[in-house]
Structures are given as C-alpha cells and as structure tokens.
Amino acid sequence: MGRMVAWEYALLVRRYQAQGRNFHVSFVWYGPDGSRTDITAYGDTAIAHLNRAGREGWELVSAAEDVNNVQGSTEVHRYHLKRQLG
C-alpha cells in the first residue's frame, strides 16, 4: 500500500479598502500554525505574494473574491494554499 501524503494549509488575504478618496491595499498571511502576519511590506500585488509563497513550496488551491458592491468600498480576495509535509 502506498504512503499517505500529508498536507498543511495556509491562507493569503488581500484587502482593498477605501479611505476617503484613496484606497489602501493590505495582505495578511494566515499560517498553518494559526498565526496571522501582516505581510503587506513584502509586495504590492497578489502575484508578488503568491510567487514568494510558491518559492517556499506553497501551491495555490483556490481563490475567492468578495466585493461590497453596495458601497463599492471593500474588496477581499482569499487565496487558499497547500504544501506537502515532510
């Protein structure tokens, strides 16, 4: 019988919020250990953050977007990632 593959999961959240006439973009990494880290300083695009995670062995599993269309003031993108353990 084959060896079972074990995975760990993480979440990258991109938040785009209106602040007066300007917008603020932030990125938060939710690690497999339950940690929450603001990683905005590591890049200003989702692609930059996903490429960084990919270099660390993370694979994008799915992505979802929530847009507050009533006020048009908030977008939240969630990127679900996995990485093989061991």
Buried (B, 14 or more C-beta within 10 A) or exposed (E): EEEEEEEBEBBBBBBBBBEEEEEEEEBBBBEBEEEEEEBBEEBEEBEEBBEBBEEEEBEEEEBEEEEEEEEEEBBBBBBBBBBEEE
